[in-house]
Amino acid sequence: MSKSKNKEIKNISVITLGCSKNLVDSERFSGLLNANGFKFTDANNADAMIINTCGFIKSAKEENIQLILEAAEQRRKGKLKKLIVAGCLSQRYGNELSEQIPNVDHFLGTNSDLKILKILAGENKHSLIGERMLFTPKHYAYLKISEGCNQKCSFCAIPMIRGKYESTSEDKLFNEASSLAENGTKELILIAQDSTYYNKDKSNKREIANLLKRLAAIEKLEWIRMMYAYPRQFPIEILDVISENTKLCNYIDIPLQHSSDKVLRSMKRGISLRKIEELLDTIRKKIPNVTLRSTFIVGYPNETEKDFQHLLNFIKKQQLDRVGVFTYSQEEGTSAYPLGDPIPEEVKNQRREEIMLIQQKISLEKNRKKVGDTLKVVVDGIERKTYFGRTEQDAPDVDNLVHFNSNENLKPGDFVNVNITKAEEYDLYGTHI
């Protein structure tokens, strides 16, 4: 590689697969590239392509590999001058992929910002970390508060890919959040592999409550939302902080994964059904109008039909506001891997559908109770002359939408009051008042 910038490469396409944490990684290295004069475009008009991969579960890996194969074919035909594959899948299987998929110039792992910059810009580069290049709409942004994970969940390969938990300093996060707010961010969404573990790796104390309070002092932020709150050793003190501060959304995303004690033990979740129920009761007591979101895994190797029925009954009883369901994916290197994958895919999918049908009814019932209410909504956009947005109860991409009419000329990021006139399973409809 020449020490000067490769003059043939001017326009870059970035494709991000997987979770919001991957999205932040792409925003960071794209910010570096942007500061060095590169332009960004779609895949059809790019000189170079960077694919930021996900390696979490089987279906994601298959999707990623298919996309890499298609891009490698474009590289072979000369339609791309450079093809870089980075991220979790590449971190985990880079050597194997490089042998099996020719025409990829570089397989890089996670945290490869400066490597990407050096490949594309050579030695003649500005390597100081600058502003992120947001791929979200301007009015909301993700704030990744840590890297890695120290939990020992039997099904999860993330600690092998991302390493041990490493908190980002509070000062750095505050400065990043302040910069985002100055540039128009109104909703800040905290993400991590385990957000409630924040700073325990450095001070041996969970200090997410302090971080929340400090971020809430940023004047131009309207909403602060916390995702990925691990239930084991949940820091109860954050509940009072959330309840007492109007900027902190009354919204907690808490991945529970299962309800059967037998399955929870095998999953190495470090929490029992009784503790889960006590925690949910405490959250609801301290934040009476809280929105609870959770995810569950069905088809785990030792999940019997009885265990699954237990989970169904748990979901019926708890009446969670938002639920996502994944089918079990057997992952090499995890402690559950030797258990095999004995439950057929059709059974896993059937179990997933059963839960989602139950949750659909729960969601419809909860939404119908909002008809007649006036809700605060952030405008996300407009489609076919109808605005759409979200309430405090809804995170981007994964939760409900509010569709509404307005006589005013609104723009994304505006906060408006909407009177709800109609409800469906996952959508509300109304009028701006």
C-alpha positions, 0 to 999 in steps of 0.5 A: 500500500502506498503511503499516500492516499489511494486516489482511485478510492473516493466513494465508499459504501458502508453496510452495517449488519446486526445490532445497534452496537455495530451501528455505532462502530460503523458511525465511528469509523465512517466519521474518521473516513469522512474527516479524511475526505472520503464520500459515502454512497450506495453499493452501486456507485462505490469505489470501496465497500466496508461490510460491518458484520454480525456473528451472533446467531446462525441466521445472522451469520448466513445472511452476512456470508451471503452478502459477503459472497455477493460483494466478493463477486462485484470485487472480482468483476472489478466493480469495487476497487477495495472490499473490507469485511470487519466486525463480529463475524470477521473477528470470529471466523476471519481466517476461515472466511479468508480461505473460503471467500476470495476477492475480499481484500481484508478481513478485520475484527472489531474495533478496527477503525484505525486499520480501516483508515490506514488501508484506505488513506495510507499513512497520509491521514488524520487519525484523531478521533472526530465526530461520529457520522450518524446513520440514524436520523439526526434527532436520535442517537445511540450512546455505547457505554462499554465494550465486551461482556463479563457474563457467562451465559451458556448460549452467547458467543459475545464474550469470545468475540468482544472480550471482557467488559470495558466501561467507557469513562463517564467524562468521555460519555458525557462529552460525546452526549453533549456533542450529539445534543449540540448537533441536534440529538434529542433522544439518547439511547444507552446501549451495551452488552450489559448496561447495568454493569457499567463501571463495575470493571473499574470501581467494583461498583455498578455506577449506571445511576450516576451516569444517568443523572449526569447525562440528564443534566444535558439541557438539549436532550429531551429523552434518555432511554436505557437498553440491555439492562441485565437482570442479575444483580440489577442496581435497584437505585436506578429506579428512583433515578428514572422515576424522579427525572422527567428526561429519563424514559420510564422504559426498561429493556431487560432481557430475561431469556426464560422463566423455567429455573431448570433452563435458567440454570443451564443458561447460566443466567445467575437468577431464578424465577423468584428473583425475576418476579421480585425484580419485576414487582419492584420495578413496577412499584417504583415506576408505576407507569413503566414500560417493560421490554424483554427478549426470550429464547425458545428451543434451548437444548434442555427446554422440554414442552413443560418448560415451554408451557411454563414460559407461556404462562409466565408471559401471560401472567407478567403482561410485559409491554414489549416482547421479542423472541429468538430461536436457539442457535448453537454456537461453537465455543459456548458452554451450551455447545456440547448439549447439541441442538436436539429440538427441530427448527420447526418446533422452535419456530412453532414455539416462537409463533405461539409466544408472539401470538400471545404477546400480540393479544397482550399488546392489542389490549394494552394499546386499546386502553390508550384510545382517547389518551393524549400522548407525547410523540417524537416525530420520526418522519412522514409517509403518504402524507401521514406522520409517524413517530414514537412515544416514550414507551417505544425505542426505534426499530423494535417497538410500536409506532404512532401514525397521525395527521397534522395541519402543521408542517412538522419535521423529524425531532419535533415533539407533539401531543397526539390524541389517540383514536385507534389502536392495532396490535403494534400501532396507534393512530391519532391526530396532532392537537 
